[in-house]
Amino acid sequence: MEIETLSRETIKPSSPTPSDLRIYPLSFIDNAFYRKYVPVLFFYNPNEVTNQTSKISQLRKSLSQVLSRYYHFAGRLKDKTTIECNDQGVSFIITKIQHNLSEIVQNPTEELVNPLFSDELQWKIMDWSGSLFIIQINCFACGGIAISILMTHKVGDGTTLFKFLNDWAIINQKLEQQKKQELSVLLSPLSGGASIFPQRDIPIFQELSIPGGNNIVYKRFVFEASKIKSLKERVRNSIDFSPTRVQVVSALIYKRAVSTKGLSFKITPFATVVEVRRRMVPPLSENWVGNIVWFASMSPNKEEMELDELVSKIKEALSEFCEVYPKKFEGKEEEDLSFISGCLEHLNDGYYENHNTYTFSSWCGFPVYDVDFGWGKPIWVTTFGCFMKNLIFMMDTRDGEGIEAFVSMEKNDMDAFENDVEILQYASLNPSNV
C-alpha cells in the first residue's frame, strides 16, 4: 500500500511549562517498564469526516492545548528516573493514502496496518532522546481518517493512554463546536504516579525485558460475545463464582497454548498485568497518570489442568495480589521497601528466566471506543501485535461484549495453536470488521 508523507512536525504545548514543573519524577513502576512504543489505531468513518484539512488543523490546535495539561508528555527523558519538561513537543505526521479506509477495515492484514504507524515503530524501543508520543494522521482517498498513536510505556499504562486521548478528543470537540472553555473547566486535575509510588531509596534495576526474536509471529483472534457466553456456561457448574469474560478467554488461550505445545502446566507459569488504581484503599481515579499496574502470577501444581480449574486459579491469583500488593507498594512501613525491591529484582532476574511463561494484558473495559474528536466514535480500534514471546494482548470488540486477542508466539507454536480445534470453536482468526 502506497503512503505519501505530507508533513512531519512537532506539536508543542500551547503554554510554556512553569519552571517549578520542569522536572517530572517517574515512579518506581515507571522506572521498571521498558521504553517500547505501545501502539493503538483508530479508524473514523468517511461519512462523518468532512474536510480533512480543517480537521487536521483543529487536531493540531487541540493537541497543543492538551499538552499544556500533560506537559511531561511534551518533554524528554532526562535520565532513568526523571523527565525534563522542556516543551520539545510530540511528533505529528500527516500522510495521504490513495486507497479507501474500508479496504483495511475489511481485510486487516499486517501488511496493510503496519504502515499506518510512524516509521513502523510499534513495539520498538524509544531512543533516550526520542519523542514520548508519536501521532500519525492517515488521510484516505474516501475521506476517512485513521489516527495512530505510539506512546512509550515508560510514561504510562493503558489507563493513562486513553485518559490522554479522551481528554484530547474532548478539547477537539469544543473546537468543532466553536466553544471556548478553560481546560480547568473541561478537565479534572492530574496526579503523577510518583506521588504515591516514589522511587525513594529503592534500587533502580534494569528495564523489563521480554523475550523476543526473529521467529516470533502474532495473530489476531476475535471472540464474539455469544462464544464467550458459551465458554462461561462451560465452566459455570464447576465453580462458585461468575467469571469475567477476560478470565475465561485468558484461561482458554493459556490452556490450549500449553496443550498444543505439549508442555506441562507445572513448568508453564501464567502472568497477567493488573490495574492497581481501583485496588488501592481508597481507590485512585483515572486522573492518576503513569504506570500504576503490576503483575499477578500463578504456577499450577498439576501436569494437566481443566478449563474450570484454570479460571479458578486465575481468579485466586488476582485475589491474592489485591490483598497484598497495593498496600505494600505504598511503602508506608520499612519492610514494604524491601518487598518492593524484591518485586523489582524478581521482575528483572527471575520473571522471564522461564521462557515458557504466558503473559496476558488487557484493555477490556477501557474507554477505547469513546475517543470522539467531534466526528463520531471510531468504527474500529485496534493495536498491533507484539513480537514478544508468549504475550497475549486483549481489547474489546466494538460492541463492548466480545474480545480481540493478539497472540504472539514462536512460529512453530503458532502453527499448532491457530489450527487448534478448540480455539477455532470459540474464536475467528483475523475476521473482517464489516
Secondary structure, DSSP 8 states (H G I E B T S, - for coil): --EEEEEEEEE--SS---GGGSEEE--HHHHHS--BEEEEEEEE-TTT---HHHHHHHHHHHHHHHHTTSGGGGSEE-SSSEEE-----EEEEEEEESS-HHHHHHS--HHHHGGGSGGG-TT-B--TTS-SEEEEEEEETTS-EEEEEEEEGGG--HHHHHHHHHHHHHHHHHHHTT----HHHHS---EEGGGTS--TT------------TTEEEEEEEE-HHHHHHHHHHHHTT-SS---HHHHHHHHHHHHHHHHHT--GGG--EEEEEE-GGGSSS---TTEES--EEEEEE--SSSS--HHHHHHHHHHHHHHHHHHHHHHHT--SHHHHHHHHHHHHHHHHTTTTSTT-EEEEE-TTSSGGG---SS---SEEE-----STTEEEEEE-TTSSSEEEEEEEEHHHHHHHTT-HHHHHH-EES----
